[in-house]
Structures are given as C-alpha cells and as structure tokens.
C-alpha cells in the first residue's frame, strides 16, 4: 500500500518511521543523506494536510535516555531542509510526546525523541515490544514505514506498530525496493558486485548468495586481506579474520565451480599505521611486508577494477576499498566511485559508508542510478532475506 491508499489525511495524525541514524561528530551531522532521503514522504504528507509525527533512532543507546544520542541535531537539520520548524518531543511516548502531538496543526511536523531511549523498542519479547507499539499507535491514526535502513530489524517502531494501525510504505521504502530489486530479480548482465568494508564476517551471507547471481565479484577494503590470506599470501599486520579463512577458501572454490569471476587487487597501498602522516608504499598483493598493513587497493588494482566495471550492465557496490577518510588511502574508493559514475549500466551504491564516501569525495549523486540509505538492510535485501519491516507491510 502507498500513502495514497490511506485516503484523505487532512487533519489526521500520521506516524512515520524514518531512519535518521546519521553519523555525528559531537552534535554536528557529518552526512545528512538519510535526512534528505526522508523528505519526499514527509513533504507529500505535509502537502496533504497531515499532522506528521516522526519516530526514529540514533545510534545504539542502552534503552534509556542518553543526551549523546538525542535527536536534537536531527530535528534542527530536518527543520532547515523542510523549511519549517520541527518540534522535538522530550520523550518517546510520554507526557511530552502526547502534548507535542496534541499541539500539532494540520501540515506540521514533530519528531519524537530517540525511540531506542525506550528499552522496549529493541526487546526480543513480543509483549514488551507490543506495549510500546500500543503507545506509539495511540499517538496516530495511520502509520507510514519509511525507514528503509531499519526494515531488517523486528522492532516496535518498525514492525509491531504496523500491525496496530492502517499502514503504508513510504516513498523511500518503495524506491529502495524497486531499485534493489533490479539486482535481485533477473539483473541485466554482466552483473558485477564490488564488496569492501572492514569485515568478511559481515558479508558472508551476501557473498554466498551472490555466487548464484553475480558474474563478477570484486573484493577490496579490510576484508580483502582474509581473501589474500586464503590464497596463501602473507598479509603483514593488515586486518585479518583468521576464523573466516576456511569459509573464504570454500567461496573461492565454489566461485570457480560456478563460473563466477572473483577479482582481487594485484597491488596494495601499505603503511606502518593508520595515520595521515605515515609513509605509504605500493606493493604487490603477494609481497606485503610483515611490518606493514594494507590500507587501500593499489593503482594497478584500481585500473583493473575500473575495467571490470566499465562494461557491466548492473553494478552493486557496498563498502569502501580503503580507509578513505584519510586522503592517502582514498584513491581506491575514489576509483570505484568514478568507474561506477561513468558506467552505463544500472548502478547501486549501498551501505552507509560507501554512500557517505561518494558524497565526501565530491561525486555528483545523480550520476549513480541509486544510492541506498540501507547498510545492513540493503545487504540483507541483496541476500534475498525476508525483511520483517517489509513483510509486515505486505501481510
Ligand atoms: C543502520 O545504520 O544501518 C540502521 O540505522 C540500523 O541501525 P542498527 O544497526 O543500530 O539497528
């Protein structure tokens, strides 16, 4: 169901679950992509005269109020972007939340304080979650699920509340499903996937699934060293998940059997430490010095990766190629972003870090077909898993 299916919303209280889990430096938002992605739904509801109540989480507070995780910076930024004041309730579903919602005029918006300040939000106990969902539902006449980044979580404000109110998928959730489905349902070929980021263990499910779907798998980032170790290379002091080496060996064999090309970098940028002023060297991937750590893919690998992406018709990228926050280790990530922005196929950037990297490195977002707001959610979607926050909308 879409927002239209909810009928005339003028004067109605509409609870929207958004994902405002943005990176913060103190109280400063360093990447507001997720807030901007939430605007189309909020604008549509406001244009329709609804009284909009937004609920969202920030970080992982321990189920109790913690000023470090207050949504105050988000309320301020959201207000700037919408061009209207956004009232922030001091609590999640308490007295202040009820007062703020009662005070809403038609076509105005309020934000409830971080929903994870209430321990029931993430409880494994259905009864506990249900009790919070009842209180959230009491604040509204309808529910719009638009926090795509959190639809893989079976949590009160994502899942249980949808069972208690007339509900619809928001515009962001619909766009994400439509775009990501182009990679999961009969993708145009060649279909190339670039995986990076720190840990192989975070990506095991998606790799297993991709061996049945993708034509090429390009691996970079911290996780590549477990692949290189699985090939028998010495990876110096690089990030290494020793307990995953056997699993990775299995994937390398399966890839060969299934005809999936696994592309590993032929050279690596190494340094003695993760530091902007550490001296860097480019070494072959099978010749990493014992006292150095790999922090980016090297220049030859950047060219190889770009060549493997140039003729791909579908490209999915999740996870940076190196420590892109430090300029000396940003070229690998930049090369993948550039190759994708120049590719003619359908391009999806997924995962908070790669999306932030694309913006931070100054790429024009419109040169990518889709920049997903989901981290774990987009990976689980690509794995083909059932996501509770989507399933509950379909039931
Ligand atoms: C994310 O940042 O991926 C989402 O907001 C979900 O956050 P979580 O991993 O803390 O549930």
Boltz pocket constraint, residues with backbone or C-beta under 6 A from the ligand:
constraints:
  - pocket:
      binder: B
      contacts: [[A, 19], [A, 21], [A, 59], [A, 60], [A, 149], [A, 150], [A, 153], [A, 352], [A, 373], [A, 374], [A, 375], [A, 376], [A, 377]]
      max_distance: 6.0
